[in-house]
Amino acid sequence: MSEYIPNPFEDGHCFFCGPENKDGLKLKFHHDKEQGVVSCEYTPEQRFQGQGKVFHGGMQMGLLDEAMWWTGYAQTGVKEAVTVNANFRFLRPVYIDEPVTITCKVKDFDGSSIKLIGAIVNKDGKKCTTVRGEYRVITEQYKEITEKS
């Protein structure tokens, strides 16, 4: 059974999940602890239209990146983590005004790196866009390395 994941950010201004962002998506994520899956429902809006009635690929990548963060947070409890890489595959179009489900799960966590996989799934249950990505836990050592580069 999926449980709602309360938003841990006090200011609420994240474009994807912030309840206080008037222009944002206000996404709400749910965690199925038994399956180890985090999910979110979303219906692509016309303001994010790409070519024709296709949902813009950049927004699809953003949704999947957001889902990876929420999944890492739900599965590991780590709040301070950032994307270090992500590989997206566009398998079939996602259309404006057609509901989708964004799903994600952790594949590996070694304390400093969270590896994840996710997908945007259409109303017919078919994967449209997939991601394989990695988040890096922000530590003082990581901050020092990135400040030097």
C-alpha positions in Angstrom: 0.0 0.0 0.0 1.3 3.4 -0.9 1.7 6.2 1.7 1.9 9.9 1.0 5.4 11.3 1.5 5.1 14.7 3.3 7.2 17.4 1.7 10.3 18.0 3.8 11.1 21.4 2.4 9.8 24.3 4.6 9.8 27.1 1.9 7.6 25.1 -0.5 8.9 26.8 -3.6 10.3 23.9 -5.7 8.9 24.1 -9.2 8.0 20.4 -9.3 6.8 19.7 -5.7 6.4 23.0 -3.9 2.9 23.7 -2.7 3.7 27.4 -2.5 4.9 27.8 -6.1 2.0 29.4 -7.9 3.5 28.4 -11.3 4.7 25.0 -10.1 3.3 21.5 -10.6 2.6 20.8 -6.9 3.4 17.1 -7.3 2.7 14.7 -4.5 4.7 11.5 -4.1 3.7 8.2 -2.6 5.9 5.4 -1.3 5.0 1.7 -1.5 7.5 0.4 1.1 6.7 -3.2 0.4 7.6 -2.8 -3.3 10.3 -0.2 -2.8 8.6 2.1 -5.3 7.9 5.8 -5.2 5.2 7.1 -7.6 3.4 10.2 -8.6 0.4 10.9 -10.9 0.5 13.8 -13.3 -1.5 15.0 -16.4 0.8 17.0 -18.7 -0.5 20.5 -19.2 -0.7 22.4 -22.5 1.8 25.0 -21.3 4.4 22.3 -21.5 3.6 21.2 -25.0 6.4 20.4 -27.4 5.9 19.5 -31.0 2.2 18.8 -31.8 0.4 17.4 -28.7 3.6 15.8 -27.3 4.7 16.7 -23.8 8.0 18.4 -24.0 11.0 16.1 -23.4 12.7 18.6 -21.1 9.8 18.5 -18.8 9.7 14.7 -18.9 13.4 14.6 -17.8 12.6 17.1 -15.0 9.8 14.9 -13.8 12.0 11.8 -13.7 14.8 13.7 -12.0 12.4 14.9 -9.3 11.1 11.3 -8.9 14.7 10.1 -8.4 15.2 12.6 -5.6 12.0 11.7 -3.8 12.8 8.0 -4.2 16.2 8.4 -2.7 14.8 10.4 0.1 12.0 7.9 0.8 14.2 4.8 0.6 17.3 6.1 2.4 16.2 9.0 4.4 18.9 11.2 2.8 17.6 14.7 2.1 20.8 16.4 0.9 21.6 14.7 -2.4 22.1 16.0 -5.9 22.0 14.5 -9.4 25.4 13.6 -10.8 24.2 11.8 -13.9 21.1 10.6 -15.6 20.5 8.7 -18.9 17.1 9.1 -20.4 15.4 7.0 -23.1 12.4 8.2 -25.0 10.5 5.1 -26.0 7.1 6.5 -27.1 5.4 9.9 -27.0 3.8 11.3 -23.9 0.8 13.4 -24.8 -0.7 16.6 -23.4 -3.8 16.0 -21.3 -3.3 12.3 -21.0 -2.5 11.1 -17.4 0.7 9.4 -16.6 2.3 7.7 -13.6 5.9 8.4 -12.7 7.6 5.5 -10.9 11.1 5.1 -9.5 13.1 2.8 -7.3 16.6 2.6 -5.8 18.9 0.0 -7.4 21.9 0.6 -5.1 22.9 2.7 -2.1 26.4 2.7 -0.7 26.2 5.6 1.7 27.5 8.2 -0.7 25.8 7.3 -4.0 22.2 6.4 -4.7 21.6 4.7 -8.1 18.0 4.7 -9.3 15.8 3.7 -12.2 12.5 5.2 -13.1 9.9 5.6 -15.8 6.9 7.6 -17.1 4.1 5.1 -17.8 1.1 6.0 -19.9 -2.6 5.3 -19.1 -2.2 2.0 -21.0 0.6 0.8 -18.7 3.3 1.3 -21.3 6.7 2.8 -20.5 7.1 6.0 -22.5 10.3 7.5 -21.0 12.9 5.8 -18.7 15.8 7.0 -16.7 18.9 5.5 -15.0 20.5 7.9 -12.8 22.8 8.6 -9.8 22.5 11.0 -6.9 25.5 11.9 -4.7 25.0 12.5 -1.0 26.2 15.9 -0.2 28.8 15.7 2.5 31.5 18.2 3.6 34.0 16.3 1.6 31.8 16.4 -1.5 31.3 20.2 -1.0 35.1 20.7 -0.9 35.7 18.7 -4.1 33.0 20.5 -6.0 34.2 24.0 -4.8 37.7 23.2 -6.1 36.6 22.2 -9.6 
